[in-house]
Amino acid sequence: MFQYGRIILEHHTYCNRKCDWCLAKHMKAYDLNNIKYMSEETLNIILNEIYNNIHLFKTDKLTFSLFRYNEPLFDYEYLIKIAKEIKSFFHNKNIDTYIYIHTNSDFLSPFVFEKIMKVIDEITINNYENLNFEQSLDKLEKQIGNNCKYLQLETCNIKENNRSRIYFSYKGKSVTMFLNSGKDLQITTRGSYLQNFTKNNLINNGKIRTYDCDLKDRVLVIDYDGTVVNCCEISSRIPEHNTMILGNIREGLNVIHKKHVKNIFQEPCCKYCHMTSEICGYIDENTEYKVGD
């Protein structure tokens, strides 16, 4: 029986960007008039279900991702509130937690950075402007101040594009910035959506993956209303992904967990997806993969 490695919570549904390659566009996450928040009741149910089924998780140090096709810093005060409740709940039960976010940094400032880093353990900044090293450092200093210690620059080759990361340390916590997270690199599928596909020709033109998914059965993914799905690359807010819904956390995590292990590889949104977590969330499609047992 597998165990979860991390927990992904959609604490709200809004993103200020409308990127062609992101599922947020298909679920209209950019609609300011239709923002949904995870309620305190839903969060309490989630935390209690995790604690009551702690044997389903790999370690006593629980890893939470507080971002899910949204911009977590759009409402940084709510992010802080959720993070504090998670930390407090498990601290009182002698269980360590680790919380991290990804952000497009549009709402980031030195003031916000200091506030969130009191409760967040790690932050990754996705830079969509394709800035060079010096420009990235200048931008970062304006957004978070000059209190971060530069550690190293890492460059990796993904799909014949260089995608580099700058690593920093802030009071012992991890801060990472991608130098080039632009559209040119976002050419894999996410939940079977390609940037040049429409809903009508999605399945007929989809490239069937030739390797098994290394994300499957590793994450517990919970949407704002408690809906649980199989993977972080899909969403219950996209009708084409409804076959991946496992239920609602209110049914009990033990019930959800039994559904989680079902074979999902032939579901369209999984079958045509080319995402993996191996290299920064992307794969090298020049390499042939085999489907696992």
Backbone torsions as a table, in degrees:
resi	resn	phi	psi	omega
1	MET	NA	130.9	-178.2
2	PHE	-78.0	163.4	175.4
3	GLN	-127.2	149.1	-178.8
4	TYR	-72.7	141.7	177.3
5	GLY	-98.0	-27.6	178.4
6	ARG	-153.8	162.7	-177.2
7	ILE	-121.0	124.4	-179.9
8	ILE	-109.6	122.2	-178.5
9	LEU	-117.7	130.6	175.8
10	GLU	-92.8	90.8	-174.1
11	HIS	-78.2	-18.3	166.3
12	HIS	-155.6	172.7	-168.0
13	THR	-113.0	13.3	-171.5
14	TYR	-104.5	137.5	167.9
15	CYS	-132.1	136.4	-177.1
16	ASN	-79.9	-11.2	-179.5
17	ARG	-102.2	162.2	-178.0
18	LYS	-134.0	67.3	-174.6
19	CYS	-81.4	135.1	-177.6
20	ASP	-59.0	-34.6	-172.2
21	TRP	-87.8	-1.8	-173.8
22	CYS	-106.5	143.5	178.5
23	LEU	-63.7	-22.6	-179.8
24	ALA	-57.5	-31.4	178.5
25	LYS	-65.7	-40.4	-176.7
26	HIS	-72.7	-23.9	179.0
27	MET	-101.0	9.0	177.5
28	LYS	54.4	44.8	-179.9
29	ALA	-67.1	-14.9	-177.7
30	TYR	-82.8	1.2	-178.0
31	ASP	-78.8	105.8	-178.5
32	LEU	-66.5	-21.0	-177.4
33	ASN	-87.0	-0.9	-175.0
34	ASN	-136.1	40.5	-179.7
35	ILE	-79.0	131.9	176.6
36	LYS	-113.0	140.0	178.4
37	TYR	-114.5	145.6	171.7
38	MET	-69.5	125.8	-177.9
39	SER	-76.1	159.3	176.9
40	GLU	-62.7	-35.2	177.9
41	GLU	-61.9	-46.4	179.6
42	THR	-62.8	-43.8	179.0
43	LEU	-60.8	-43.5	179.8
44	ASN	-62.2	-39.9	177.5
45	ILE	-62.8	-44.2	-179.8
46	ILE	-59.9	-49.9	-176.7
47	LEU	-63.4	-41.3	179.0
48	ASN	-67.3	-38.8	178.4
49	GLU	-65.5	-38.1	177.0
50	ILE	-64.0	-47.5	-178.2
51	TYR	-64.5	-41.4	-178.8
52	ASN	-71.0	-15.2	178.6
53	ASN	-125.3	39.2	-173.4
54	ILE	-60.4	-22.2	178.9
55	HIS	-66.8	-14.7	179.5
56	LEU	-82.5	-1.3	-176.8
57	PHE	-113.8	148.5	-169.0
58	LYS	-67.7	-36.4	-176.4
59	THR	-137.0	170.0	174.9
60	ASP	-79.4	-8.5	176.0
61	LYS	-98.3	103.4	-173.8
62	LEU	-83.2	130.3	179.6
63	THR	-102.0	123.0	179.6
64	PHE	-114.0	133.7	171.1
65	SER	-105.5	115.2	-179.6
66	LEU	-101.7	56.9	171.8
67	PHE	-157.6	141.9	-178.4
68	ARG	-165.5	90.0	-176.7
69	TYR	52.2	37.1	175.0
70	ASN	-140.9	174.0	172.0
71	GLU	-106.2	104.0	-172.2
72	PRO	-61.6	-26.8	-177.5
73	LEU	-88.5	0.8	173.8
74	PHE	-55.1	-41.8	175.8
75	ASP	-127.5	80.3	-173.4
76	TYR	-67.1	-27.9	179.3
77	GLU	-67.6	-37.2	177.8
78	TYR	-71.3	-36.5	174.8
79	LEU	-58.4	-46.6	179.1
80	ILE	-61.8	-42.6	179.4
81	LYS	-59.5	-48.4	179.8
82	ILE	-62.2	-45.9	-178.7
83	ALA	-61.6	-42.4	179.2
84	LYS	-62.5	-41.3	-179.3
85	GLU	-65.7	-39.4	177.5
86	ILE	-64.0	-48.9	-178.8
87	LYS	-60.2	-47.3	-176.9
88	SER	-64.5	-44.1	-177.8
89	PHE	-57.2	-48.9	-175.2
90	PHE	-83.7	-25.3	175.2
91	HIS	-62.3	-40.5	179.1
92	ASN	-66.9	-13.6	178.8
93	LYS	-111.8	15.3	176.9
94	ASN	59.4	37.3	176.2
95	ILE	-119.2	126.3	179.0
96	ASP	-75.2	150.6	176.9
97	THR	-130.3	155.5	177.2
98	TYR	-135.8	120.7	-175.1
99	ILE	-119.1	131.3	177.3
100	TYR	-139.0	159.7	179.7
101	ILE	-137.2	156.7	164.7
102	HIS	-110.2	142.5	-179.8
103	THR	-141.6	148.6	172.8
104	ASN	-82.3	-5.5	173.3
105	SER	71.7	8.1	-179.7
106	ASP	-63.8	-26.8	-179.6
107	PHE	-107.3	14.0	-175.0
108	LEU	-89.7	135.9	175.7
109	SER	-146.3	163.9	178.0
110	PRO	-54.9	-37.5	179.0
111	PHE	-64.4	-49.2	179.8
112	VAL	-63.9	-41.2	-178.7
113	PHE	-58.9	-48.3	179.7
114	GLU	-62.0	-38.5	-179.8
115	LYS	-63.8	-50.5	-173.4
116	ILE	-72.7	-30.1	-176.3
117	MET	-73.7	-6.3	173.4
118	LYS	-74.2	-21.8	-178.3
119	VAL	-123.5	-17.7	179.8
120	ILE	-94.4	141.1	-179.2
121	ASP	-93.3	-22.8	-177.4
122	GLU	-155.3	141.6	176.9
123	ILE	-134.1	133.8	174.4
124	THR	-116.2	128.7	-177.7
125	ILE	-105.1	118.4	177.0
126	ASN	-90.3	116.8	-177.3
127	ASN	-97.6	114.0	-176.8
128	TYR	-98.7	13.4	-176.2
129	GLU	-104.3	0.7	179.5
130	ASN	52.2	48.7	179.0
131	LEU	-80.8	155.5	175.5
132	ASN	-81.8	-177.7	-173.9
133	PHE	-59.7	-50.3	-177.3
134	GLU	-65.3	-41.8	178.9
135	GLN	-64.6	-37.4	179.3
136	SER	-65.2	-41.2	178.5
137	LEU	-64.1	-40.7	178.5
138	ASP	-63.3	-44.2	179.8
139	LYS	-63.8	-43.4	-177.7
140	LEU	-62.8	-40.6	-179.2
141	GLU	-64.3	-36.1	178.2
142	LYS	-68.4	-30.6	-175.3
143	GLN	-87.6	-32.8	-175.1
144	ILE	-126.2	1.8	-178.1
145	GLY	85.9	-169.9	-176.2
146	ASN	-113.8	28.3	-177.5
147	ASN	-93.8	2.0	179.3
148	CYS	-90.9	139.4	178.0
149	LYS	-93.0	121.9	178.6
150	TYR	-68.2	132.5	-179.3
151	LEU	-107.8	-60.4	-178.6
152	GLN	-164.5	163.8	173.3
153	LEU	-111.2	129.1	178.0
154	GLU	-118.8	131.6	177.4
155	THR	-118.6	128.9	177.0
156	CYS	-129.3	154.9	-178.3
157	ASN	-104.5	118.5	179.1
158	ILE	-127.2	120.3	179.2
159	LYS	55.3	40.9	178.4
160	GLU	63.1	21.0	173.1
161	ASN	-119.4	142.6	175.4
162	ASN	-83.8	124.9	177.9
163	ARG	-124.9	108.1	-170.4
164	SER	-108.7	151.9	178.4
165	ARG	-127.1	141.8	172.8
166	ILE	-107.0	129.9	-179.7
167	TYR	-105.0	135.5	178.1
168	PHE	-132.0	167.0	173.1
169	SER	-127.9	134.6	177.3
170	TYR	-128.6	105.9	-179.1
171	LYS	52.1	41.6	178.2
172	GLY	82.7	-0.3	179.9
173	LYS	-103.2	155.8	-173.4
174	SER	-88.3	131.9	173.9
175	VAL	-128.9	124.2	-178.5
176	THR	-125.8	139.9	176.1
177	MET	-129.2	128.0	172.4
178	PHE	-81.1	132.0	178.9
179	LEU	-75.7	-34.5	-176.1
180	ASN	-140.0	94.8	177.9
181	SER	-111.6	31.6	-173.3
182	GLY	-74.8	178.0	-173.7
183	LYS	-60.2	-31.9	-177.0
184	ASP	-59.2	-25.2	-177.5
185	LEU	-92.1	-11.1	-173.6
186	GLN	-96.0	60.0	-174.7
187	ILE	-111.5	6.5	171.0
188	THR	-86.9	168.6	176.9
189	THR	-84.3	158.0	171.2
190	ARG	-133.3	113.7	-177.6
191	GLY	58.7	31.5	175.4
192	SER	82.3	-0.6	177.8
193	TYR	-87.8	127.8	171.8
194	LEU	-105.5	152.1	-175.4
195	GLN	-65.1	-22.5	-179.8
196	ASN	-104.4	16.3	178.9
197	PHE	-99.8	155.2	167.2
198	THR	-115.3	168.8	-179.7
199	LYS	-60.3	-34.4	-174.3
200	ASN	-71.8	-33.0	-176.5
201	ASN	-109.4	11.3	-175.4
202	LEU	-57.1	-56.8	-173.5
203	ILE	-70.7	-41.8	-176.0
204	ASN	-65.4	-29.5	-176.6
205	ASN	-106.3	2.0	-176.5
206	GLY	-70.8	140.5	175.4
207	LYS	-87.0	118.4	-178.3
208	ILE	-71.5	131.1	-179.1
209	ARG	-67.0	149.1	-178.3
210	THR	-114.4	18.2	179.9
211	TYR	-143.2	153.6	178.9
212	ASP	-76.3	157.8	-175.6
213	CYS	-84.3	130.4	179.8
214	ASP	-92.4	2.8	174.9
215	LEU	-97.0	-23.5	-175.8
216	LYS	-57.9	134.0	176.3
217	ASP	68.1	17.5	-179.5
218	ARG	-111.6	-19.4	-174.3
219	VAL	-126.1	146.9	171.8
220	LEU	-102.3	113.2	-172.9
221	VAL	-112.8	119.9	-174.3
222	ILE	-127.4	123.0	178.9
223	ASP	-79.7	171.6	-171.3
224	TYR	-55.0	-30.2	-175.9
225	ASP	-96.9	7.9	179.6
226	GLY	95.4	-3.2	177.5
227	THR	-64.8	135.1	-179.8
228	VAL	-110.6	130.9	178.5
229	VAL	-122.5	172.3	-170.9
230	ASN	-81.0	-16.8	-166.6
231	CYS	-157.6	152.1	-179.5
232	CYS	-77.8	-7.5	-179.5
233	GLU	-95.3	8.1	177.7
234	ILE	-128.8	171.3	-179.0
235	SER	-148.2	141.2	176.3
236	SER	-69.4	-11.4	179.3
237	ARG	-86.3	1.3	175.8
238	ILE	-111.2	116.6	-175.0
239	PRO	-53.9	-36.2	-179.4
240	GLU	-65.3	-13.7	-178.6
241	HIS	-99.7	4.8	-174.6
242	ASN	-61.4	-26.0	179.7
243	THR	-68.6	-12.9	-178.6
244	MET	-95.4	-2.8	179.1
245	ILE	-71.2	128.0	-178.9
246	LEU	-95.2	-17.0	-178.2
247	GLY	139.5	-161.2	178.4
248	ASN	-118.9	145.3	-176.5
249	ILE	-56.7	-22.4	179.5
250	ARG	-66.7	-18.4	176.2
251	GLU	-73.0	-18.2	-177.4
252	GLY	107.6	133.8	-176.9
253	LEU	-64.4	-31.9	179.3
254	ASN	-62.7	-41.0	177.5
255	VAL	-66.1	-45.5	179.8
256	ILE	-60.6	-42.9	-176.2
257	HIS	-60.8	-38.5	179.9
258	LYS	-66.1	-34.1	177.0
259	LYS	-73.9	-28.4	-173.8
260	HIS	-62.5	-29.7	-173.7
261	VAL	-83.5	-0.2	-179.5
262	LYS	-65.0	155.8	-179.6
263	ASN	-74.2	112.1	-176.5
264	ILE	-109.1	0.5	-168.7
265	PHE	-62.8	-26.9	-178.1
266	GLN	-90.1	-4.2	175.0
267	GLU	-64.5	136.2	-175.2
268	PRO	-51.1	-43.8	-176.2
269	CYS	-70.9	-15.2	174.9
270	CYS	-97.5	-39.9	-175.6
271	LYS	-61.6	-35.7	-176.3
272	TYR	-103.7	11.5	-179.6
273	CYS	-89.5	137.3	179.3
274	HIS	-121.3	39.9	178.1
275	MET	-103.7	152.6	175.5
276	THR	-155.3	164.2	-179.4
277	SER	-99.4	4.7	-170.2
278	GLU	-64.0	-44.8	-178.7
279	ILE	-125.0	92.8	176.5
280	CYS	54.4	28.4	-179.7
281	GLY	85.9	8.5	-178.5
282	TYR	-130.5	166.0	177.7
283	ILE	-126.4	162.9	174.7
284	ASP	-96.3	105.5	-175.8
285	GLU	-75.8	-2.6	172.9
286	ASN	-77.1	-12.3	178.3
287	THR	-98.8	133.5	-179.5
288	GLU	-86.6	134.2	179.3
289	TYR	-117.0	151.4	176.6
290	LYS	-107.2	144.8	177.9
291	VAL	-72.2	129.9	-179.5
292	GLY	-75.6	169.9	179.5
293	ASP	-67.1	NA	NA
